[in-house]
Amino acid sequence: MTVDPAVLEELGRLRSRLPELAGSVLATADGLVVAHDSHGLEPDTLAALAAAHLALARRFAHAVSHGELRESVVECDGGYITSYTAGPNALLTVVTSGDANLAMVHLEARRCVRRLIRILALETAPQLRPEIPAQAGPPTPLARRTPMATLPNMARRRQATG
């Protein structure tokens, strides 16, 4: 799978704006890596775990009637793992160290997600194709089919005389 260079550039810009960033992974909602900037982290594992975590967090949000999930934060002894929905079919997961300013991480990651959504929307824009020509309908309306109409003539007569 080829990755749009604009996606990789955006992940690189996120790293330059967040010095505490250990890595970032853009993945599909089912856990497949689209692009990553993660040195020392296993992007495939991170994408799969983040997708599973996000699916569970979405169910959690719906269970308490809080609407659509936008992001999820996991705070650990050594840092933070934050996942952000990037449209209906993608997510951005960011891993930072413990000394990261979480408010700044959110600010920069949310901006990054908005730009990634625009990039991904351009990639998945439908290709122009000729319209399917309209088919001519039948010249007369079709006969209405009823259970009685499907019985053989003799059975209908017997049932009518009953």
ZIGI-V727799 format. One record per backbone hydrogen bond with DSSP energy under -1.0 kcal/mol. CO is the residue of the C=O (numbers start at 1). NH is the residue of the N-H. E is the energy in kcal/mol with one decimal. If there is no record, write none. Layout:
<<CO | NH | E> <CO | NH | E>>
This chain:
<<4 | 7 | -1.2> <4 | 8 | -1.4> <5 | 9 | -2.5> <6 | 10 | -2.0> <7 | 11 | -2.2> <8 | 12 | -2.2> <9 | 13 | -2.5> <10 | 14 | -2.0> <11 | 15 | -1.8> <12 | 16 | -2.0> <13 | 17 | -1.7> <14 | 18 | -1.4> <18 | 21 | -1.8> <20 | 97 | -1.7> <23 | 95 | -2.9> <24 | 37 | -3.0> <25 | 93 | -2.7> <26 | 34 | -3.2> <26 | 35 | -1.9> <27 | 91 | -2.4> <28 | 31 | -2.1> <32 | 28 | -2.7> <35 | 26 | -3.0> <42 | 46 | -2.4> <43 | 47 | -2.6> <44 | 48 | -2.1> <45 | 49 | -2.6> <46 | 50 | -2.5> <47 | 51 | -2.2> <48 | 52 | -2.1> <49 | 53 | -2.8> <50 | 54 | -2.8> <51 | 55 | -2.2> <52 | 56 | -2.0> <53 | 57 | -2.6> <54 | 58 | -2.5> <55 | 59 | -1.8> <56 | 60 | -2.2> <57 | 61 | -2.5> <58 | 62 | -2.2> <59 | 63 | -2.3> <60 | 64 | -1.3> <61 | 66 | -2.7> <62 | 65 | -1.3> <70 | 85 | -2.6> <72 | 83 | -2.7> <74 | 81 | -2.4> <78 | 98 | -1.2> <79 | 76 | -3.3> <80 | 96 | -2.6> <81 | 74 | -2.4> <82 | 94 | -3.1> <83 | 72 | -2.5> <84 | 92 | -2.8> <89 | 29 | -1.7> <90 | 86 | -2.9> <91 | 27 | -2.7> <92 | 84 | -2.8> <93 | 25 | -2.5> <94 | 82 | -2.7> <95 | 22 | -3.3> <95 | 23 | -1.4> <96 | 80 | -1.4> <97 | 100 | -1.4> <101 | 105 | -2.3> <102 | 106 | -2.6> <103 | 107 | -2.3> <104 | 108 | -2.6> <105 | 109 | -2.7> <106 | 110 | -2.7> <107 | 111 | -1.8> <108 | 112 | -2.4> <109 | 113 | -2.6> <110 | 114 | -2.1> <111 | 115 | -2.0> <112 | 116 | -2.8> <113 | 117 | -2.7> <114 | 118 | -1.6> <115 | 119 | -2.3> <116 | 120 | -3.2> <117 | 121 | -2.3> <118 | 122 | -1.7> <119 | 123 | -1.8> <120 | 124 | -2.1> <152 | 156 | -1.9> <153 | 157 | -2.1> <154 | 158 | -2.3> <155 | 159 | -2.1> <156 | 160 | -2.1> <157 | 161 | -2.0> <158 | 162 | -1.5>>
